[in-house]
Amino acid sequence: MMIIIQTFLIYIFLYLILYGQSKRSEFNNSLNPILFALIVYSVIFGLRYGVGTDHLSYLEAYNEASNGTAENNIEIGFAMITNTMARIGLPSFIYFTILAFIPVFLVYKSEENTKVLYRHLSFVFVFGCIWLTYNNGLRQV
């Protein structure tokens, strides 16, 4: 029961940060305030371990890429990102942080001309569980 409460509090925390920064971004006419919120979101999901249906599979693929034993039967873009980060020697949590950041950043960036939608986008993203799809299917996003 405590884990459920903690999880719920994290989602509320993420939403409040996204919502607050969305309002700031709307009035500042800049994407910069929302970047802070997206980085917080990405770090939280980059630090998770064993959460999601494929997390451990992605971790194994990243470790294989780090060791030079990766199979090449994955998507080209995902393989390129994975192999590049593995060659640089980034820790796996930074790898997952970057993978969490890319798609959500692109969604917010696509709405840059209609910043009034940021607040609504933040609500749907958190409470519509879109983040769950993004983090369970990292390479498909």
Salt bridges, closest charged atoms under 4 A:
GLU26 OE1 - ARG119 NE 3.07
GLU75 OE1 - ARG139 NE 2.98
GLU112 OE1 - LYS109 NZ 2.73
